[in-house]
Amino acid sequence: MGGGARYPYPKQVWSPAGGWWSRPASWKTNTAITFAGILAVAYGVWTVSAEREVRQIKPDRPIPSMMWAKQFREQEVKETT
């Protein structure tokens, strides 16, 4: 189980994935930084999308995007005051 011992491989071969038996020293840190970057971009896209969402016809039943869409948040404030 495991494919046997590591064998000699050509050193001149380049691979974008790191080559044979790649184990970068800081892979955990790099993964955490990348994940944080992806979350930051996703949050930014979510925020811009929620601010610009407009429904021309009001839904006949509650839908999830009504909780964060600017159009419905402003409408709730107007109805309560």
Backbone as XML, in Angstrom:
<?xml version="1.0"?>
<chain id="A" units="angstrom">
  <residue number="1" name="MET">
    <atom name="N" x="0.836" y="-1.168" z="0.000"/>
    <atom name="CA" x="0.000" y="0.000" z="0.000"/>
    <atom name="C" x="0.885" y="1.236" z="0.000"/>
  </residue>
  <residue number="2" name="GLY">
    <atom name="N" x="0.774" y="2.019" z="-1.017"/>
    <atom name="CA" x="1.528" y="3.254" z="-1.055"/>
    <atom name="C" x="2.430" y="3.366" z="-2.263"/>
  </residue>
  <residue number="3" name="GLY">
    <atom name="N" x="2.516" y="2.330" z="-3.084"/>
    <atom name="CA" x="3.247" y="2.437" z="-4.336"/>
    <atom name="C" x="4.736" y="2.180" z="-4.240"/>
  </residue>
  <residue number="4" name="GLY">
    <atom name="N" x="5.247" y="1.817" z="-3.114"/>
    <atom name="CA" x="6.655" y="1.492" z="-2.996"/>
    <atom name="C" x="7.493" y="2.688" z="-2.591"/>
  </residue>
  <residue number="5" name="ALA">
    <atom name="N" x="8.798" y="2.483" z="-2.618"/>
    <atom name="CA" x="9.733" y="3.522" z="-2.199"/>
    <atom name="C" x="9.849" y="4.611" z="-3.255"/>
  </residue>
  <residue number="6" name="ARG">
    <atom name="N" x="10.376" y="5.726" z="-2.857"/>
    <atom name="CA" x="10.606" y="6.812" z="-3.808"/>
    <atom name="C" x="11.762" y="6.438" z="-4.716"/>
  </residue>
  <residue number="7" name="TYR">
    <atom name="N" x="11.585" y="6.694" z="-5.989"/>
    <atom name="CA" x="12.601" y="6.347" z="-6.966"/>
    <atom name="C" x="13.282" y="7.609" z="-7.476"/>
  </residue>
  <residue number="8" name="PRO">
    <atom name="N" x="14.467" y="7.492" z="-8.040"/>
    <atom name="CA" x="15.145" y="8.671" z="-8.571"/>
    <atom name="C" x="14.363" y="9.238" z="-9.761"/>
  </residue>
  <residue number="9" name="TYR">
    <atom name="N" x="14.270" y="10.530" z="-9.820"/>
    <atom name="CA" x="13.524" y="11.172" z="-10.899"/>
    <atom name="C" x="14.405" y="12.244" z="-11.541"/>
  </residue>
  <residue number="10" name="PRO">
    <atom name="N" x="14.088" y="12.618" z="-12.778"/>
    <atom name="CA" x="14.900" y="13.626" z="-13.472"/>
    <atom name="C" x="14.725" y="15.002" z="-12.841"/>
  </residue>
  <residue number="11" name="LYS">
    <atom name="N" x="15.802" y="15.657" z="-12.482"/>
    <atom name="CA" x="15.766" y="16.965" z="-11.829"/>
    <atom name="C" x="15.473" y="18.097" z="-12.806"/>
  </residue>
  <residue number="12" name="GLN">
    <atom name="N" x="15.683" y="17.887" z="-14.108"/>
    <atom name="CA" x="15.493" y="18.955" z="-15.081"/>
    <atom name="C" x="14.019" y="19.112" z="-15.498"/>
  </residue>
  <residue number="13" name="VAL">
    <atom name="N" x="13.165" y="18.205" z="-15.086"/>
    <atom name="CA" x="11.748" y="18.299" z="-15.437"/>
    <atom name="C" x="11.082" y="19.321" z="-14.521"/>
  </residue>
  <residue number="14" name="TRP">
    <atom name="N" x="10.363" y="20.278" z="-15.128"/>
    <atom name="CA" x="9.662" y="21.307" z="-14.353"/>
    <atom name="C" x="8.180" y="20.990" z="-14.341"/>
  </residue>
  <residue number="15" name="SER">
    <atom name="N" x="7.545" y="21.185" z="-13.223"/>
    <atom name="CA" x="6.118" y="20.931" z="-13.100"/>
    <atom name="C" x="5.477" y="22.080" z="-12.327"/>
  </residue>
  <residue number="16" name="PRO">
    <atom name="N" x="4.358" y="22.625" z="-12.830"/>
    <atom name="CA" x="3.700" y="23.704" z="-12.102"/>
    <atom name="C" x="3.132" y="23.250" z="-10.753"/>
  </residue>
  <residue number="17" name="ALA">
    <atom name="N" x="2.907" y="21.954" z="-10.603"/>
    <atom name="CA" x="2.370" y="21.427" z="-9.351"/>
    <atom name="C" x="3.464" y="21.121" z="-8.336"/>
  </residue>
  <residue number="18" name="GLY">
    <atom name="N" x="4.708" y="21.287" z="-8.691"/>
    <atom name="CA" x="5.789" y="21.057" z="-7.747"/>
    <atom name="C" x="6.616" y="19.828" z="-8.028"/>
  </residue>
  <residue number="19" name="GLY">
    <atom name="N" x="6.209" y="19.024" z="-8.991"/>
    <atom name="CA" x="7.004" y="17.859" z="-9.346"/>
    <atom name="C" x="6.722" y="16.662" z="-8.472"/>
  </residue>
  <residue number="20" name="TRP">
    <atom name="N" x="7.662" y="15.748" z="-8.474"/>
    <atom name="CA" x="7.510" y="14.513" z="-7.723"/>
    <atom name="C" x="7.614" y="14.789" z="-6.229"/>
  </residue>
  <residue number="21" name="TRP">
    <atom name="N" x="6.721" y="14.228" z="-5.466"/>
    <atom name="CA" x="6.718" y="14.267" z="-4.000"/>
    <atom name="C" x="6.903" y="15.680" z="-3.452"/>
  </residue>
  <residue number="22" name="SER">
    <atom name="N" x="6.150" y="16.563" z="-3.983"/>
    <atom name="CA" x="6.252" y="17.954" z="-3.546"/>
    <atom name="C" x="5.594" y="18.120" z="-2.177"/>
  </residue>
  <residue number="23" name="ARG">
    <atom name="N" x="6.286" y="18.796" z="-1.271"/>
    <atom name="CA" x="5.741" y="19.102" z="0.040"/>
    <atom name="C" x="6.347" y="20.434" z="0.474"/>
  </residue>
  <residue number="24" name="PRO">
    <atom name="N" x="5.804" y="21.558" z="-0.045"/>
    <atom name="CA" x="6.370" y="22.855" z="0.318"/>
    <atom name="C" x="6.347" y="23.067" z="1.834"/>
  </residue>
  <residue number="25" name="ALA">
    <atom name="N" x="7.340" y="23.767" z="2.322"/>
    <atom name="CA" x="7.487" y="23.964" z="3.764"/>
    <atom name="C" x="6.334" y="24.764" z="4.366"/>
  </residue>
  <residue number="26" name="SER">
    <atom name="N" x="5.823" y="25.714" z="3.658"/>
    <atom name="CA" x="4.798" y="26.596" z="4.230"/>
    <atom name="C" x="3.438" y="26.397" z="3.563"/>
  </residue>
  <residue number="27" name="TRP">
    <atom name="N" x="3.084" y="25.162" z="3.249"/>
    <atom name="CA" x="1.831" y="24.932" z="2.550"/>
    <atom name="C" x="0.616" y="25.294" z="3.397"/>
  </residue>
  <residue number="28" name="LYS">
    <atom name="N" x="0.693" y="25.112" z="4.705"/>
    <atom name="CA" x="-0.447" y="25.452" z="5.565"/>
    <atom name="C" x="-0.673" y="26.963" z="5.599"/>
  </residue>
  <residue number="29" name="THR">
    <atom name="N" x="0.404" y="27.717" z="5.702"/>
    <atom name="CA" x="0.302" y="29.179" z="5.707"/>
    <atom name="C" x="-0.211" y="29.684" z="4.369"/>
  </residue>
  <residue number="30" name="ASN">
    <atom name="N" x="0.337" y="29.146" z="3.285"/>
    <atom name="CA" x="-0.110" y="29.559" z="1.956"/>
    <atom name="C" x="-1.586" y="29.250" z="1.741"/>
  </residue>
  <residue number="31" name="THR">
    <atom name="N" x="-2.034" y="28.096" z="2.211"/>
    <atom name="CA" x="-3.445" y="27.727" z="2.086"/>
    <atom name="C" x="-4.325" y="28.674" z="2.894"/>
  </residue>
  <residue number="32" name="ALA">
    <atom name="N" x="-3.918" y="29.016" z="4.106"/>
    <atom name="CA" x="-4.700" y="29.931" z="4.944"/>
    <atom name="C" x="-4.789" y="31.317" z="4.321"/>
  </residue>
  <residue number="33" name="ILE">
    <atom name="N" x="-3.682" y="31.818" z="3.776"/>
    <atom name="CA" x="-3.680" y="33.142" z="3.135"/>
    <atom name="C" x="-4.577" y="33.137" z="1.906"/>
  </residue>
  <residue number="34" name="THR">
    <atom name="N" x="-4.487" y="32.089" z="1.097"/>
    <atom name="CA" x="-5.330" y="31.987" z="-0.094"/>
    <atom name="C" x="-6.803" y="31.910" z="0.285"/>
  </residue>
  <residue number="35" name="PHE">
    <atom name="N" x="-7.128" y="31.126" z="1.290"/>
    <atom name="CA" x="-8.512" y="30.992" z="1.748"/>
    <atom name="C" x="-9.047" y="32.326" z="2.259"/>
  </residue>
  <residue number="36" name="ALA">
    <atom name="N" x="-8.235" y="33.051" z="3.009"/>
    <atom name="CA" x="-8.652" y="34.368" z="3.507"/>
    <atom name="C" x="-8.875" y="35.334" z="2.346"/>
  </residue>
  <residue number="37" name="GLY">
    <atom name="N" x="-8.028" y="35.278" z="1.336"/>
    <atom name="CA" x="-8.209" y="36.135" z="0.158"/>
    <atom name="C" x="-9.493" y="35.809" z="-0.593"/>
  </residue>
  <residue number="38" name="ILE">
    <atom name="N" x="-9.775" y="34.528" z="-0.741"/>
    <atom name="CA" x="-11.005" y="34.117" z="-1.423"/>
    <atom name="C" x="-12.224" y="34.589" z="-0.633"/>
  </residue>
  <residue number="39" name="LEU">
    <atom name="N" x="-12.185" y="34.456" z="0.691"/>
    <atom name="CA" x="-13.300" y="34.919" z="1.521"/>
    <atom name="C" x="-13.493" y="36.431" z="1.418"/>
  </residue>
  <residue number="40" name="ALA">
    <atom name="N" x="-12.399" y="37.178" z="1.375"/>
    <atom name="CA" x="-12.499" y="38.638" z="1.272"/>
    <atom name="C" x="-13.126" y="39.045" z="-0.068"/>
  </residue>
  <residue number="41" name="VAL">
    <atom name="N" x="-12.715" y="38.405" z="-1.133"/>
    <atom name="CA" x="-13.292" y="38.720" z="-2.454"/>
    <atom name="C" x="-14.764" y="38.325" z="-2.499"/>
  </residue>
  <residue number="42" name="ALA">
    <atom name="N" x="-15.103" y="37.146" z="-1.955"/>
    <atom name="CA" x="-16.497" y="36.702" z="-1.944"/>
    <atom name="C" x="-17.375" y="37.658" z="-1.131"/>
  </residue>
  <residue number="43" name="TYR">
    <atom name="N" x="-16.859" y="38.140" z="-0.002"/>
    <atom name="CA" x="-17.616" y="39.099" z="0.809"/>
    <atom name="C" x="-17.842" y="40.398" z="0.036"/>
  </residue>
  <residue number="44" name="GLY">
    <atom name="N" x="-16.832" y="40.856" z="-0.666"/>
    <atom name="CA" x="-16.978" y="42.077" z="-1.459"/>
    <atom name="C" x="-18.011" y="41.920" z="-2.565"/>
  </residue>
  <residue number="45" name="VAL">
    <atom name="N" x="-17.978" y="40.801" z="-3.254"/>
    <atom name="CA" x="-18.951" y="40.548" z="-4.318"/>
    <atom name="C" x="-20.350" y="40.450" z="-3.728"/>
  </residue>
  <residue number="46" name="TRP">
    <atom name="N" x="-20.483" y="39.775" z="-2.593"/>
    <atom name="CA" x="-21.784" y="39.632" z="-1.920"/>
    <atom name="C" x="-22.345" y="41.010" z="-1.547"/>
  </residue>
  <residue number="47" name="THR">
    <atom name="N" x="-21.514" y="41.871" z="-0.989"/>
    <atom name="CA" x="-21.953" y="43.191" z="-0.555"/>
    <atom name="C" x="-22.411" y="44.040" z="-1.736"/>
  </residue>
  <residue number="48" name="VAL">
    <atom name="N" x="-21.616" y="44.069" z="-2.790"/>
    <atom name="CA" x="-21.985" y="44.854" z="-3.977"/>
    <atom name="C" x="-23.272" y="44.307" z="-4.588"/>
  </residue>
  <residue number="49" name="SER">
    <atom name="N" x="-23.391" y="42.989" z="-4.650"/>
    <atom name="CA" x="-24.593" y="42.375" z="-5.210"/>
    <atom name="C" x="-25.834" y="42.727" z="-4.388"/>
  </residue>
  <residue number="50" name="ALA">
    <atom name="N" x="-25.714" y="42.681" z="-3.068"/>
    <atom name="CA" x="-26.864" y="42.993" z="-2.212"/>
    <atom name="C" x="-27.268" y="44.459" z="-2.332"/>
  </residue>
  <residue number="51" name="GLU">
    <atom name="N" x="-26.300" y="45.348" z="-2.507"/>
    <atom name="CA" x="-26.613" y="46.772" z="-2.643"/>
    <atom name="C" x="-27.290" y="47.085" z="-3.977"/>
  </residue>
  <residue number="52" name="ARG">
    <atom name="N" x="-26.974" y="46.347" z="-5.016"/>
    <atom name="CA" x="-27.495" y="46.654" z="-6.357"/>
    <atom name="C" x="-28.704" y="45.817" z="-6.756"/>
  </residue>
  <residue number="53" name="GLU">
    <atom name="N" x="-29.091" y="44.868" z="-5.943"/>
    <atom name="CA" x="-30.217" y="44.004" z="-6.300"/>
    <atom name="C" x="-31.516" y="44.796" z="-6.263"/>
  </residue>
  <residue number="54" name="VAL">
    <atom name="N" x="-32.269" y="44.717" z="-7.345"/>
    <atom name="CA" x="-33.566" y="45.394" z="-7.439"/>
    <atom name="C" x="-34.555" y="44.419" z="-8.054"/>
  </residue>
  <residue number="55" name="ARG">
    <atom name="N" x="-35.690" y="44.256" z="-7.422"/>
    <atom name="CA" x="-36.762" y="43.415" z="-7.967"/>
    <atom name="C" x="-37.900" y="44.337" z="-8.387"/>
  </residue>
  <residue number="56" name="GLN">
    <atom name="N" x="-38.297" y="44.222" z="-9.639"/>
    <atom name="CA" x="-39.345" y="45.078" z="-10.179"/>
    <atom name="C" x="-40.725" y="44.679" z="-9.647"/>
  </residue>
  <residue number="57" name="ILE">
    <atom name="N" x="-40.912" y="43.376" z="-9.447"/>
    <atom name="CA" x="-42.172" y="42.866" z="-8.906"/>
    <atom name="C" x="-41.879" y="42.281" z="-7.532"/>
  </residue>
  <residue number="58" name="LYS">
    <atom name="N" x="-42.636" y="42.736" z="-6.538"/>
    <atom name="CA" x="-42.406" y="42.242" z="-5.180"/>
    <atom name="C" x="-42.789" y="40.765" z="-5.107"/>
  </residue>
  <residue number="59" name="PRO">
    <atom name="N" x="-41.934" y="39.932" z="-4.505"/>
    <atom name="CA" x="-42.253" y="38.508" z="-4.387"/>
    <atom name="C" x="-43.519" y="38.296" z="-3.555"/>
  </residue>
  <residue number="60" name="ASP">
    <atom name="N" x="-44.298" y="37.281" z="-3.906"/>
    <atom name="CA" x="-45.543" y="37.023" z="-3.191"/>
    <atom name="C" x="-45.307" y="36.287" z="-1.874"/>
  </residue>
  <residue number="61" name="ARG">
    <atom name="N" x="-44.097" y="35.766" z="-1.695"/>
    <atom name="CA" x="-43.733" y="35.120" z="-0.440"/>
    <atom name="C" x="-42.304" y="35.519" z="-0.103"/>
  </residue>
  <residue number="62" name="PRO">
    <atom name="N" x="-41.902" y="35.407" z="1.146"/>
    <atom name="CA" x="-40.537" y="35.796" z="1.512"/>
    <atom name="C" x="-39.497" y="34.915" z="0.818"/>
  </residue>
  <residue number="63" name="ILE">
    <atom name="N" x="-38.436" y="35.546" z="0.354"/>
    <atom name="CA" x="-37.319" y="34.827" z="-0.246"/>
    <atom name="C" x="-36.057" y="35.217" z="0.525"/>
  </residue>
  <residue number="64" name="PRO">
    <atom name="N" x="-35.045" y="34.353" z="0.545"/>
    <atom name="CA" x="-33.857" y="34.622" z="1.366"/>
    <atom name="C" x="-33.174" y="35.950" z="1.066"/>
  </residue>
  <residue number="65" name="SER">
    <atom name="N" x="-33.108" y="36.368" z="-0.194"/>
    <atom name="CA" x="-32.373" y="37.593" z="-0.493"/>
    <atom name="C" x="-33.064" y="38.844" z="0.041"/>
  </residue>
  <residue number="66" name="MET">
    <atom name="N" x="-34.301" y="38.723" z="0.494"/>
    <atom name="CA" x="-34.979" y="39.877" z="1.078"/>
    <atom name="C" x="-34.342" y="40.278" z="2.406"/>
  </residue>
  <residue number="67" name="MET">
    <atom name="N" x="-33.610" y="39.369" z="3.041"/>
    <atom name="CA" x="-32.972" y="39.676" z="4.325"/>
    <atom name="C" x="-31.792" y="40.610" z="4.160"/>
  </residue>
  <residue number="68" name="TRP">
    <atom name="N" x="-31.118" y="40.590" z="2.993"/>
    <atom name="CA" x="-29.911" y="41.405" z="2.844"/>
    <atom name="C" x="-29.981" y="42.392" z="1.681"/>
  </residue>
  <residue number="69" name="ALA">
    <atom name="N" x="-30.995" y="42.341" z="0.846"/>
    <atom name="CA" x="-31.097" y="43.266" z="-0.283"/>
    <atom name="C" x="-31.461" y="44.662" z="0.220"/>
  </residue>
  <residue number="70" name="LYS">
    <atom name="N" x="-30.803" y="45.671" z="-0.307"/>
    <atom name="CA" x="-31.003" y="47.058" z="0.114"/>
    <atom name="C" x="-32.448" y="47.506" z="-0.116"/>
  </residue>
  <residue number="71" name="GLN">
    <atom name="N" x="-33.029" y="47.085" z="-1.212"/>
    <atom name="CA" x="-34.395" y="47.481" z="-1.558"/>
    <atom name="C" x="-35.377" y="47.098" z="-0.451"/>
  </residue>
  <residue number="72" name="PHE">
    <atom name="N" x="-35.271" y="45.922" z="0.080"/>
    <atom name="CA" x="-36.225" y="45.453" z="1.078"/>
    <atom name="C" x="-35.883" y="45.959" z="2.471"/>
  </residue>
  <residue number="73" name="ARG">
    <atom name="N" x="-34.603" y="46.164" z="2.758"/>
    <atom name="CA" x="-34.231" y="46.738" z="4.056"/>
    <atom name="C" x="-34.765" y="48.163" z="4.162"/>
  </residue>
  <residue number="74" name="GLU">
    <atom name="N" x="-34.651" y="48.939" z="3.115"/>
    <atom name="CA" x="-35.179" y="50.321" z="3.125"/>
    <atom name="C" x="-36.690" y="50.317" z="3.206"/>
  </residue>
  <residue number="75" name="GLN">
    <atom name="N" x="-37.326" y="49.352" z="2.563"/>
    <atom name="CA" x="-38.768" y="49.273" z="2.581"/>
    <atom name="C" x="-39.273" y="48.939" z="3.988"/>
  </residue>
  <residue number="76" name="GLU">
    <atom name="N" x="-38.575" y="48.084" z="4.711"/>
    <atom name="CA" x="-38.967" y="47.749" z="6.078"/>
    <atom name="C" x="-38.872" y="48.977" z="6.985"/>
  </residue>
  <residue number="77" name="VAL">
    <atom name="N" x="-37.845" y="49.788" z="6.796"/>
    <atom name="CA" x="-37.666" y="50.994" z="7.605"/>
    <atom name="C" x="-38.820" y="51.966" z="7.338"/>
  </residue>
  <residue number="78" name="LYS">
    <atom name="N" x="-39.219" y="52.115" z="6.077"/>
    <atom name="CA" x="-40.316" y="52.999" z="5.721"/>
    <atom name="C" x="-41.636" y="52.512" z="6.307"/>
  </residue>
  <residue number="79" name="GLU">
    <atom name="N" x="-41.855" y="51.192" z="6.315"/>
    <atom name="CA" x="-43.101" y="50.641" z="6.832"/>
    <atom name="C" x="-43.198" y="50.767" z="8.359"/>
  </residue>
  <residue number="80" name="THR">
    <atom name="N" x="-42.082" y="50.670" z="9.042"/>
    <atom name="CA" x="-42.116" y="50.749" z="10.500"/>
    <atom name="C" x="-42.216" y="52.172" z="11.009"/>
  </residue>
  <residue number="81" name="THR">
    <atom name="N" x="-41.825" y="53.161" z="10.218"/>
    <atom name="CA" x="-41.910" y="54.546" z="10.676"/>
    <atom name="C" x="-43.135" y="55.246" z="10.195"/>
  </residue>
</chain>
